[in-house]
């Protein structure tokens, strides 16, 4: 596991300054969340970490590399950006199994994260039928897939 380093992150959307000179480190093995009111830049910061948005200033690296340069990104950083980021027709187990397989994460890790998140009983239900809370649990399970 590696450190996430953000230095001087800036992101603008036209005339709106979403992130203003943000710097922080996230150490290996820690679970980190962003707290703040709507519009504070939490999601924008996460999107810059995982390469979905490019910063207008500064940089963010994971072990010295940008997210896009990581060979197996899900092995190095887990993130929950959207509670419903799964195919609604797939079961929770199938969703996690596909993520694990595509990142060469051992299949046994799927059972581990289902247990950690308390989803064992719902593992074989279609995710599209999940409540918001269960959808969030599935997102957390996906974020935790990386090998510990």
C-alpha positions in Angstrom: 0.0 0.0 0.0 1.1 3.5 -0.7 0.6 7.1 0.4 -1.8 9.4 -1.4 -0.3 12.9 -1.6 -2.2 16.0 -2.8 -0.3 19.2 -3.2 -1.9 22.6 -4.0 -4.9 21.1 -5.7 -7.0 23.7 -7.5 -10.2 23.0 -9.6 -12.4 25.5 -11.2 -15.7 25.1 -13.1 -16.0 28.3 -15.1 -16.2 31.0 -12.5 -16.7 28.6 -9.6 -13.7 27.7 -7.5 -14.5 24.2 -6.3 -11.1 23.3 -4.7 -8.6 26.0 -3.6 -5.0 25.1 -2.9 -5.7 21.8 -1.0 -2.9 19.7 0.3 -3.0 16.5 2.4 -1.5 13.0 2.8 -3.4 9.8 3.3 -1.2 7.1 4.8 -1.3 3.4 3.9 -3.9 1.4 5.7 -6.1 4.3 6.8 -9.7 4.9 6.0 -10.2 8.6 5.2 -13.4 10.6 4.5 -14.1 14.1 3.5 -16.6 16.1 5.6 -18.2 19.4 4.7 -21.3 21.1 3.3 -22.6 20.7 -0.2 -20.3 22.5 -2.6 -17.2 22.2 -0.4 -15.2 20.3 -3.0 -15.3 16.8 -1.5 -16.5 14.9 -4.6 -14.3 17.0 -6.9 -11.3 16.2 -4.8 -12.1 12.5 -4.9 -12.6 12.7 -8.7 -9.1 14.3 -9.0 -7.5 11.6 -6.9 -8.9 8.8 -9.2 -8.3 10.7 -12.4 -11.8 11.4 -13.4 -11.1 15.2 -13.3 -7.8 16.9 -14.0 -6.7 19.6 -11.5 -6.3 23.1 -12.8 -3.4 23.4 -10.4 -1.3 21.2 -8.2 -1.1 17.5 -8.4 -2.2 14.3 -6.6 -0.2 11.1 -6.6 -0.5 7.6 -5.3 2.9 6.2 -4.4 4.4 8.9 -6.6 2.3 8.2 -9.7 -1.0 9.5 -11.0 -4.0 7.2 -10.7 -3.9 6.7 -14.5 -0.3 5.5 -14.3 -1.0 2.7 -11.8 -0.9 -0.7 -13.3 -3.6 -2.1 -11.0 -5.3 0.9 -9.5 -7.9 -1.0 -7.4 -5.1 -2.8 -5.7 -3.7 0.5 -4.4 -6.6 2.8 -3.7 -10.3 2.1 -2.9 -12.8 4.9 -3.2 -16.5 5.3 -2.9 -17.8 8.1 -5.2 -21.3 7.0 -6.1 -23.5 4.7 -4.0 -25.2 3.3 -7.1 -22.0 2.6 -9.2 -23.0 -1.0 -10.2 -25.1 -2.8 -12.8 -28.6 -3.2 -11.2 -29.0 -6.6 -12.7 -25.9 -8.1 -11.1 -25.8 -9.5 -7.6 -23.5 -8.0 -5.1 -21.3 -11.0 -5.3 -21.1 -10.9 -9.1 -20.3 -7.2 -9.0 -17.4 -7.6 -6.5 -16.2 -10.8 -8.3 -16.0 -8.9 -11.6 -14.1 -6.0 -10.0 -11.7 -8.5 -8.3 -11.1 -10.5 -11.5 -10.4 -7.4 -13.6 -7.8 -6.3 -11.1 -6.3 -9.7 -10.4 -7.4 -9.6 -6.8 -7.9 -13.1 -5.3 -11.5 -14.3 -5.4 -11.4 -15.0 -1.6 -11.2 -11.3 -1.0 -14.8 -11.0 -2.2 -16.0 -13.1 0.7 -13.8 -11.1 3.1 -15.3 -7.8 2.1 -18.9 -9.1 2.1 -18.3 -10.2 5.7 -16.6 -7.0 6.7 -19.5 -4.9 5.4 -22.2 -7.3 6.8 -23.5 -8.1 3.3 -23.2 -11.9 3.4 -27.0 -12.5 3.5 -27.6 -10.0 0.6 -24.6 -11.2 -1.5 -26.7 -13.1 -4.0 -29.5 -10.5 -4.4 -29.7 -8.2 -7.4 -28.0 -4.9 -6.4 -30.7 -2.9 -8.2 -33.2 -3.8 -5.5 -30.9 -2.6 -2.7 -31.9 0.3 -0.4 -29.6 3.3 -0.4 -27.9 1.9 2.8 -27.2 -1.5 1.2 -26.0 0.2 -2.0 -23.6 2.2 0.1 -22.4 -1.0 1.8 -21.7 -2.5 -1.6 -19.7 0.6 -2.6 -17.7 0.3 0.6 -17.1 -3.4 -0.1 -15.8 -2.5 -3.5 -13.6 0.2 -2.0 -12.2 -2.3 0.4 -11.4 -5.0 -2.2 -7.8 -4.0 -2.5 -5.7 -6.5 -0.7 -4.9 -5.7 2.9 
